[in-house]
Amino acid sequence: MQADPGFYGPLPYNPAWMWCGVAVLALVAGWYAYVLLSTRTAPASSPAPVRPALTDLPALKAAYLQRIHDVEREAAAGNLELRAAHQQISMLLRGFVRDATGVDATRMTHQDLLRHPLPAAADAVEALYPAEFAPGPLPSVGASAARASAAVSAWN
């Protein structure tokens, strides 16, 4: 007989709880292993991969020259406001620079382009600035398109 009838010994736990704990520990260990293995750098002895040319420059030039011509034609037809046409021409020129060099010129100011080694783009953008931002009379869209086309055509 028991001396104290109000005292009960510890109850055994269900074995399922032990397996749940083991499973959680295994998941944590697996997660750490995945993170460590997926973020390893390649060994230094492996050769550097050969990169192909970034773009086919003649095809890129042709595509952007056509787009500039399309904007000029839309402005001449009256389907596009003059300032919007000038702004689109500038964005096309900047997009060409981005696609040809990998430098995101779409967000660069004229001063940024001058600091970067992109003198042809900087000169063309400088010529387009008055048409985009000046309050006075706008130059012709044809002149801006010719300037941008010349910059794209002369790119090498």
Solvent accessible surface area in square Angstrom, and as a share of the most:
residue,aa,sasa,rsa
1,M,243,1.08
2,Q,119,0.53
3,A,109,0.84
4,D,84,0.44
5,P,108,0.68
6,G,59,0.57
7,F,128,0.53
8,Y,175,0.67
9,G,39,0.38
10,P,135,0.85
11,L,160,0.80
12,P,125,0.79
13,Y,155,0.59
14,N,87,0.45
15,P,86,0.54
16,A,54,0.42
17,W,179,0.63
18,M,88,0.39
19,W,154,0.54
20,C,68,0.41
21,G,35,0.34
22,V,73,0.42
23,A,51,0.40
24,V,88,0.51
25,L,128,0.64
26,A,63,0.49
27,L,131,0.65
28,V,72,0.42
29,A,62,0.48
30,G,39,0.38
31,W,151,0.53
32,Y,133,0.51
33,A,47,0.36
34,Y,133,0.50
35,V,52,0.30
36,L,119,0.59
37,L,120,0.60
38,S,67,0.43
39,T,97,0.57
40,R,173,0.63
41,T,126,0.73
42,A,79,0.61
43,P,96,0.60
44,A,111,0.86
45,S,107,0.69
46,S,57,0.37
47,P,121,0.76
48,A,88,0.69
49,P,112,0.70
50,V,144,0.83
51,R,206,0.75
52,P,116,0.73
53,A,92,0.71
54,L,148,0.74
55,T,50,0.29
56,D,90,0.47
57,L,45,0.23
58,P,97,0.61
59,A,55,0.43
60,L,26,0.13
61,K,40,0.17
62,A,62,0.48
63,A,41,0.32
64,Y,7,0.03
65,L,55,0.27
66,Q,92,0.41
67,R,115,0.42
68,I,1,0.01
69,H,93,0.42
70,D,44,0.23
71,V,15,0.09
72,E,55,0.25
73,R,122,0.44
74,E,66,0.30
75,A,11,0.08
76,A,91,0.71
77,A,70,0.55
78,G,63,0.60
79,N,105,0.54
80,L,41,0.20
81,E,137,0.61
82,L,93,0.46
83,R,77,0.28
84,A,33,0.26
85,A,0,0.00
86,H,0,0.00
87,Q,69,0.31
88,Q,78,0.35
89,I,0,0.00
90,S,0,0.00
91,M,96,0.43
92,L,30,0.15
93,L,0,0.00
94,R,18,0.07
95,G,4,0.04
96,F,0,0.00
97,V,1,0.00
98,R,92,0.34
99,D,53,0.28
100,A,17,0.13
101,T,44,0.25
102,G,59,0.56
103,V,33,0.19
104,D,63,0.33
105,A,0,0.00
106,T,27,0.16
107,R,205,0.75
108,M,33,0.15
109,T,72,0.42
110,H,21,0.09
111,Q,102,0.45
112,D,40,0.21
113,L,1,0.00
114,L,89,0.44
115,R,178,0.65
116,H,65,0.29
117,P,111,0.70
118,L,12,0.06
119,P,93,0.58
120,A,48,0.37
121,A,1,0.01
122,A,0,0.00
123,D,69,0.36
124,A,1,0.01
125,V,1,0.00
126,E,93,0.42
127,A,48,0.37
128,L,1,0.00
129,Y,65,0.25
130,P,67,0.42
131,A,0,0.00
132,E,13,0.06
133,F,131,0.54
134,A,31,0.24
135,P,137,0.86
136,G,36,0.34
137,P,136,0.85
138,L,49,0.24
139,P,58,0.37
140,S,70,0.45
141,V,10,0.06
142,G,29,0.28
143,A,58,0.45
144,S,7,0.04
145,A,2,0.02
146,A,61,0.48
147,R,105,0.38
148,A,0,0.00
149,S,30,0.19
150,A,58,0.45
151,A,13,0.10
152,V,0,0.00
153,S,60,0.39
154,A,78,0.61
155,W,31,0.11
156,N,162,0.83
